[in-house]
Amino acid sequence: MKTFAAISARYERQAVVQRSAGNRLLVETTLRVFASGAAAGYLNPACHAAGWPPGYPAAAREVIAAGLRSQAGPDGAMEAVFNRLFLLAHKP
């Protein structure tokens, strides 16, 4: 099995870390941002070796939504900070 260092040494790469802070977003908007990125890792069965109990993805989404709602102000918005990593790799 090749290590990450051995594999990554074969590619020309550029990584950009983007931090998006100071955004007041409605909870539903924040959930859509979560669904467009992080949910792929957290709620994709292919990313987990062990199986899930029935209904796990829906229950996890509800727990996440409840946690975000608890942070929202009277206007239904919350301060959202997103850290994303964009990696551009080219085979030599």
DSSP file (Angstrom, degrees, kcal/mol; ACC not computed):
  #  RESIDUE AA STRUCTURE BP1 BP2  ACC     N-H-->O    O-->H-N    N-H-->O    O-->H-N    TCO  KAPPA ALPHA  PHI   PSI    X-CA   Y-CA   Z-CA
    1    1 A M              0   0    0      0, 0.0     2,-0.2     0, 0.0     0, 0.0   0.000 360.0 360.0 360.0 129.4    0.0    0.0    0.0
    2    2 A K        -     0   0    0      1,-0.1     2,-0.1     2,-0.0     3,-0.0  -0.512 360.0-125.1 -78.4 144.5    1.4    3.4   -1.0
    3    3 A T     >  -     0   0    0     -2,-0.2     4,-2.2     1,-0.1     5,-0.2  -0.454  23.5-111.1 -82.1 162.3    1.6    6.1    1.6
    4    4 A F  H  > S+     0   0    0      1,-0.2     4,-3.5     2,-0.2     5,-0.3   0.902 119.1  54.3 -58.0 -42.0    0.1    9.5    1.0
    5    5 A A  H  > S+     0   0    0      1,-0.2     4,-1.6     2,-0.2    -1,-0.2   0.906 109.2  47.4 -61.4 -41.7    3.6   11.1    0.8
    6    6 A A  H  4 S+     0   0    0      2,-0.2     4,-0.4     1,-0.2    -1,-0.2   0.893 116.9  43.0 -67.3 -39.3    4.6    8.6   -1.9
    7    7 A I  H >< S+     0   0    0     -4,-2.2     3,-1.5     1,-0.2    -2,-0.2   0.938 114.1  49.2 -71.4 -46.9    1.4    9.2   -3.9
    8    8 A S  H >< S+     0   0    0     -4,-3.5     3,-1.5     1,-0.3    -2,-0.2   0.771  99.4  67.3 -67.5 -24.6    1.4   13.0   -3.5
    9    9 A A  T 3< S+     0   0    0     -4,-1.6    -1,-0.3    -5,-0.3    -2,-0.2   0.726  94.4  60.1 -66.8 -19.5    5.0   13.3   -4.6
   10   10 A R  T <  S+     0   0    0     -3,-1.5     2,-0.4    -4,-0.4    -1,-0.3   0.523  99.3  69.6 -83.9  -5.7    3.9   12.1   -8.0
   11   11 A Y  S <  S-     0   0    0     -3,-1.5     2,-0.5    -4,-0.2    80,-0.2  -0.895  75.1-132.6-119.7 141.8    1.5   15.1   -8.5
   12   12 A E  E     -A   90   0A   0     78,-1.7    78,-2.0    -2,-0.4     2,-0.3  -0.792  46.1-177.6 -80.2 130.1    2.0   18.8   -9.0
   13   13 A R  E     -A   89   0A   0     -2,-0.5     2,-0.4    76,-0.2    76,-0.2  -0.942  30.4-169.5-139.1 156.2   -0.4   20.2   -6.5
   14   14 A Q  E     -A   88   0A   0     74,-1.9    74,-2.9    -2,-0.3     2,-0.4  -0.979  12.6-166.0-141.4 127.7   -1.8   23.4   -5.2
   15   15 A A  E     -A   87   0A   0     -2,-0.4     2,-0.5    72,-0.2    72,-0.2  -0.942   2.7-169.7-118.5 138.9   -4.0   23.7   -2.1
   16   16 A V  E     -A   86   0A   0     70,-2.8    70,-3.0    -2,-0.4     2,-0.6  -0.993   7.7-157.2-127.4 125.5   -6.1   26.6   -1.1
   17   17 A V  E     -A   85   0A   0     -2,-0.5     2,-0.5    68,-0.2    68,-0.2  -0.902  12.0-164.2-101.9 126.0   -7.7   26.8    2.3
   18   18 A Q  E     -A   84   0A   0     66,-3.0    66,-2.6    -2,-0.6     2,-0.6  -0.938   6.4-168.3-114.0 126.5  -10.7   29.2    2.4
   19   19 A R  E     -A   83   0A   0     -2,-0.5     2,-0.7    64,-0.2    64,-0.2  -0.964   2.8-167.2-113.8 121.8  -12.1   30.4    5.6
   20   20 A S  E     +A   82   0A   0     62,-3.0    62,-2.2    -2,-0.6     2,-0.3  -0.917  21.8 160.3-111.1 107.5  -15.4   32.1    5.3
   21   21 A A  E     +     0   0A   0     -2,-0.7    60,-0.2    60,-0.2     3,-0.1  -0.799  44.8  44.4-124.5 165.1  -16.3   34.0    8.5
   22   22 A G  E    S+     0   0A   0     -2,-0.3     2,-0.6     1,-0.3    -1,-0.1   0.678  72.6 139.6  78.4  17.9  -18.6   36.8    9.5
   23   23 A N  E     -A   80   0A   0     57,-1.2    57,-3.3    -3,-0.2     2,-0.8  -0.842  40.6-156.6 -97.0 123.9  -21.6   35.4    7.6
   24   24 A R  E     +A   79   0A   0     -2,-0.6     2,-0.4    55,-0.2    55,-0.2  -0.889  27.3 173.1 -95.9 113.7  -25.0   35.6    9.2
   25   25 A L  E     -A   78   0A   0     53,-2.6    53,-2.7    -2,-0.8     2,-0.1  -0.901  37.2-107.3-121.9 147.9  -27.0   32.9    7.5
   26   26 A L  E  >  -A   77   0A   0     -2,-0.4     4,-2.3    51,-0.3     3,-0.4  -0.425  37.5-114.8 -63.8 149.4  -30.4   31.5    8.1
   27   27 A V  H  > S+     0   0    0     49,-1.8     4,-2.5     1,-0.2     5,-0.2   0.894 117.3  54.2 -56.0 -42.1  -30.2   28.0    9.6
   28   28 A E  H  > S+     0   0    0      1,-0.2     4,-1.6     2,-0.2    -1,-0.2   0.874 108.3  49.3 -62.5 -36.2  -31.8   26.5    6.5
   29   29 A T  H  > S+     0   0    0     -3,-0.4     4,-2.0     2,-0.2    -1,-0.2   0.911 109.9  51.2 -67.1 -42.3  -29.1   28.2    4.3
   30   30 A T  H  X S+     0   0    0     -4,-2.3     4,-2.4     1,-0.2    -2,-0.2   0.893 108.2  52.5 -61.3 -40.3  -26.4   26.8    6.6
   31   31 A L  H  X S+     0   0    0     -4,-2.5     4,-2.5     1,-0.2    -1,-0.2   0.868 107.2  52.1 -64.5 -36.1  -27.9   23.4    6.3
   32   32 A R  H  X S+     0   0    0     -4,-1.6     4,-1.5     2,-0.2    -1,-0.2   0.886 108.8  50.4 -66.8 -38.0  -27.8   23.6    2.5
   33   33 A V  H  X S+     0   0    0     -4,-2.0     4,-0.6     2,-0.2     5,-0.3   0.930 111.2  49.0 -64.4 -43.7  -24.1   24.6    2.7
   34   34 A F  H ><>S+     0   0    0     -4,-2.4     5,-2.6     1,-0.2     3,-1.3   0.926 110.2  51.3 -58.0 -45.9  -23.5   21.6    4.9
   35   35 A A  H 3<5S+     0   0    0     -4,-2.5    -1,-0.2     1,-0.3    -2,-0.2   0.788 105.7  56.7 -64.4 -27.3  -25.4   19.3    2.5
   36   36 A S  H 3<5S-     0   0    0     -4,-1.5    -1,-0.3    -3,-0.2    -2,-0.2   0.598 129.5  -3.9 -81.6  -9.7  -23.3   20.6   -0.4
   37   37 A G  T X<5S+     0   0    0     -3,-1.3     3,-1.7    -4,-0.6     4,-0.5   0.389 127.3  39.1-141.0 -80.7  -20.0   19.6    1.2
   38   38 A A  T >>5S+     0   0    0     -5,-0.3     4,-2.2     1,-0.3     3,-1.2   0.793 104.4  68.1 -59.8 -32.3  -19.4   18.1    4.6
   39   39 A A  H 3><S+     0   0    0     -5,-2.6     4,-3.1     1,-0.3    -1,-0.3   0.812  87.9  68.6 -59.4 -28.6  -22.5   15.9    4.5
   40   40 A A  H <4 S+     0   0    0     -3,-1.7     4,-0.4    -6,-0.3    -1,-0.3   0.881 110.0  33.6 -58.9 -37.7  -20.8   13.9    1.7
   41   41 A G  H <4 S+     0   0    0     -3,-1.2     3,-0.2    -4,-0.5    -2,-0.2   0.878 123.8  43.1 -83.7 -41.0  -18.3   12.6    4.3
   42   42 A Y  H  < S+     0   0    0     -4,-2.2    -2,-0.2     1,-0.2    -3,-0.2   0.852 126.6  28.3 -74.9 -34.1  -20.5   12.4    7.3
   43   43 A L  S  < S+     0   0    0     -4,-3.1    -1,-0.2    -5,-0.2    -3,-0.2   0.220  90.5 104.0-117.9  14.9  -23.6   10.9    5.7
   44   44 A N    >   -     0   0    0     -4,-0.4     3,-2.3    -3,-0.2     4,-0.2  -0.876  58.6-151.6 -98.5 115.5  -22.2    8.9    2.8
   45   45 A P  G >  S+     0   0    0      0, 0.0     3,-1.5     0, 0.0    -1,-0.1   0.778  93.8  66.2 -58.6 -25.6  -22.2    5.1    3.7
   46   46 A A  G 3  S+     0   0    0      1,-0.3    -5,-0.1    -3,-0.1    -3,-0.0   0.699  95.4  58.6 -68.5 -16.8  -19.3    4.6    1.4
   47   47 A C  G <  S+     0   0    0     -3,-2.3     2,-0.4    -7,-0.2    -1,-0.3   0.396  99.5  67.7 -91.2   2.9  -17.1    6.7    3.8
   48   48 A H    <   -     0   0    0     -3,-1.5     4,-0.1    -4,-0.2    -1,-0.0  -0.985  62.8-156.4-130.2 129.9  -17.8    4.4    6.8
   49   49 A A  S    S+     0   0    0     -2,-0.4     2,-0.2     2,-0.1    -1,-0.1   0.876  80.1  63.6 -70.8 -38.2  -16.6    0.8    7.3
   50   50 A A  S    S-     0   0    0      1,-0.1    -2,-0.1     0, 0.0     0, 0.0  -0.560  90.3-110.5 -88.3 152.1  -19.4   -0.1    9.7
   51   51 A G        -     0   0    0     -2,-0.2    -1,-0.1     1,-0.1    -2,-0.1  -0.209  28.4-121.1 -73.5 170.0  -23.0   -0.2    8.7
   52   52 A W        -     0   0    0     -4,-0.1     3,-0.1     1,-0.0    -1,-0.1  -0.818  21.4-110.5-110.5 151.2  -25.6    2.2   10.0
   53   53 A P    >   -     0   0    0      0, 0.0     3,-1.8     0, 0.0    -1,-0.0  -0.445  56.5 -78.0 -70.5 157.1  -28.8    1.6   11.9
   54   54 A P  T 3  S+     0   0    0      0, 0.0     0, 0.0     0, 0.0     0, 0.0  -0.286 118.5  17.2 -56.1 137.3  -32.0    2.2    9.9
   55   55 A G  T 3> S+     0   0    0     -3,-0.1     4,-2.3     3,-0.0     5,-0.2   0.521  82.4 134.0  81.1   5.4  -32.8    5.9    9.6
   56   56 A Y  H <>  +     0   0    0     -3,-1.8     4,-3.0     1,-0.2     5,-0.3   0.925  67.6  50.1 -58.6 -49.7  -29.4    7.1   10.6
   57   57 A P  H  > S+     0   0    0      0, 0.0     4,-2.4     0, 0.0    -1,-0.2   0.917 113.7  45.7 -58.0 -42.8  -28.9    9.8    7.9
   58   58 A A  H  > S+     0   0    0      2,-0.2     4,-1.9     1,-0.2    -2,-0.2   0.911 114.6  47.9 -65.4 -41.7  -32.3   11.4    8.7
   59   59 A A  H  X S+     0   0    0     -4,-2.3     4,-2.2     2,-0.2    -1,-0.2   0.905 111.5  50.3 -66.0 -40.9  -31.7   11.3   12.4
   60   60 A A  H  X S+     0   0    0     -4,-3.0     4,-2.5    -5,-0.2    -2,-0.2   0.917 108.9  51.7 -64.1 -42.8  -28.2   12.8   12.0
   61   61 A R  H  X S+     0   0    0     -4,-2.4     4,-2.7    -5,-0.3    -1,-0.2   0.894 110.0  49.8 -59.8 -39.2  -29.5   15.6    9.9
   62   62 A E  H  X S+     0   0    0     -4,-1.9     4,-2.6     2,-0.2    -1,-0.2   0.897 109.9  49.7 -68.7 -39.7  -32.1   16.4   12.5
   63   63 A V  H  X S+     0   0    0     -4,-2.2     4,-2.2     2,-0.2    -2,-0.2   0.921 113.4  47.0 -62.3 -44.2  -29.5   16.5   15.3
   64   64 A I  H  X S+     0   0    0     -4,-2.5     4,-2.2     2,-0.2    -2,-0.2   0.927 112.8  49.1 -63.5 -45.5  -27.4   18.8   13.2
   65   65 A A  H  X S+     0   0    0     -4,-2.7     4,-2.8     1,-0.2    -2,-0.2   0.908 110.7  50.2 -61.6 -42.8  -30.3   21.0   12.4
   66   66 A A  H  X S+     0   0    0     -4,-2.6     4,-1.9     1,-0.2    -1,-0.2   0.900 109.9  51.2 -63.4 -40.5  -31.4   21.2   16.1
   67   67 A G  H  < S+     0   0    0     -4,-2.2     4,-0.5     2,-0.2    -1,-0.2   0.901 112.3  45.9 -63.4 -40.7  -27.8   22.2   17.1
   68   68 A L  H >< S+     0   0    0     -4,-2.2     3,-1.4     1,-0.2     4,-0.5   0.914 110.2  53.5 -68.3 -42.4  -27.7   24.9   14.5
   69   69 A R  H >< S+     0   0    0     -4,-2.8     3,-1.1     1,-0.3    -1,-0.2   0.854 101.7  59.9 -60.7 -33.9  -31.2   26.2   15.5
   70   70 A S  T 3< S+     0   0    0     -4,-1.9    -1,-0.3     1,-0.2    -2,-0.2   0.716 106.1  48.8 -67.5 -18.3  -30.1   26.4   19.1
   71   71 A Q  T <  S+     0   0    0     -3,-1.4     8,-0.3    -4,-0.5    -1,-0.2   0.482  90.9 105.2 -97.0  -5.1  -27.4   28.9   17.9
   72   72 A A    <   -     0   0    0     -3,-1.1     6,-0.2    -4,-0.5   -46,-0.1  -0.447  64.6-131.3 -80.2 149.5  -29.7   31.1   15.9
   73   73 A G    >   -     0   0    0      4,-3.0     3,-2.2    -2,-0.1    -1,-0.1  -0.177  43.0 -80.3 -83.6-175.7  -30.9   34.5   17.0
   74   74 A P  T 3  S+     0   0    0      0, 0.0    -1,-0.1     0, 0.0    -2,-0.1   0.749 130.3  60.7 -59.7 -24.0  -34.5   35.8   17.1
   75   75 A D  T 3  S-     0   0    0      2,-0.2     3,-0.1     1,-0.0    -3,-0.0   0.458 116.3-113.7 -82.9  -0.3  -34.1   36.5   13.4
   76   76 A G  S <  S+     0   0    0     -3,-2.2   -49,-1.8     1,-0.3     2,-0.3   0.548  80.3 117.2  80.5   7.1  -33.5   32.8   12.6
   77   77 A A  E     -A   26   0A   0    -51,-0.2    -4,-3.0   -50,-0.1     2,-0.3  -0.720  43.3-167.2-108.2 158.6  -29.9   33.6   11.5
   78   78 A M  E     -A   25   0A   0    -53,-2.7   -53,-2.6    -2,-0.3     2,-0.6  -0.946  33.2 -98.3-138.9 158.9  -26.6   32.4   13.0
   79   79 A E  E     -A   24   0A   0     -8,-0.3     2,-0.5    -2,-0.3   -55,-0.2  -0.703  45.9-162.0 -77.3 121.3  -23.0   33.3   12.6
   80   80 A A  E     -A   23   0A   0    -57,-3.3   -57,-1.2    -2,-0.6     2,-0.4  -0.913  15.1-175.0-115.1 133.5  -21.5   30.8   10.2
   81   81 A V  E     -     0   0A   0     -2,-0.5     2,-0.4   -60,-0.2   -60,-0.2  -0.995   7.8-173.2-124.7 125.1  -17.8   30.0    9.7
   82   82 A F  E     -A   20   0A   0    -62,-2.2   -62,-3.0    -2,-0.4     2,-0.5  -0.973   9.5-165.2-121.9 132.2  -16.8   27.5    7.0
   83   83 A N  E     +A   19   0A   0     -2,-0.4     2,-0.4   -64,-0.2   -64,-0.2  -0.973  17.5 176.1-112.5 124.3  -13.4   26.1    6.4
   84   84 A R  E     -A   18   0A   0    -66,-2.6   -66,-3.0    -2,-0.5     2,-0.5  -0.954  20.6-148.9-129.3 149.1  -12.9   24.5    3.0
   85   85 A L  E     -A   17   0A   0     -2,-0.4     2,-0.5   -68,-0.2   -68,-0.2  -0.976   9.3-167.0-117.8 123.8   -9.9   23.0    1.3
   86   86 A F  E     -A   16   0A   0    -70,-3.0   -70,-2.8    -2,-0.5     2,-0.5  -0.954   7.5-169.7-110.3 127.5   -9.6   23.1   -2.4
   87   87 A L  E     -A   15   0A   0     -2,-0.5     2,-0.6   -72,-0.2   -72,-0.2  -0.972   7.9-167.3-123.0 124.2   -6.9   20.9   -3.9
   88   88 A L  E     +A   14   0A   0    -74,-2.9   -74,-1.9    -2,-0.5     2,-0.4  -0.952  15.2 177.2-110.4 120.6   -5.9   21.0   -7.5
   89   89 A A  E     -A   13   0A   0     -2,-0.6     2,-0.4   -76,-0.2   -76,-0.2  -0.973  11.0-169.4-128.5 140.0   -3.7   18.1   -8.7
   90   90 A H  E     -A   12   0A   0    -78,-2.0   -78,-1.7    -2,-0.4    -2,-0.0  -0.988  25.1-123.2-126.1 135.0   -2.3   17.2  -12.1
   91   91 A K              0   0    0     -2,-0.4   -80,-0.1   -80,-0.2   -81,-0.0  -0.571 360.0 360.0 -70.5 138.4   -0.7   14.0  -13.1
   92   92 A P              0   0    0      0, 0.0    -1,-0.1     0, 0.0   -81,-0.1   0.504 360.0 360.0 -70.7 360.0    2.8   14.7  -14.4
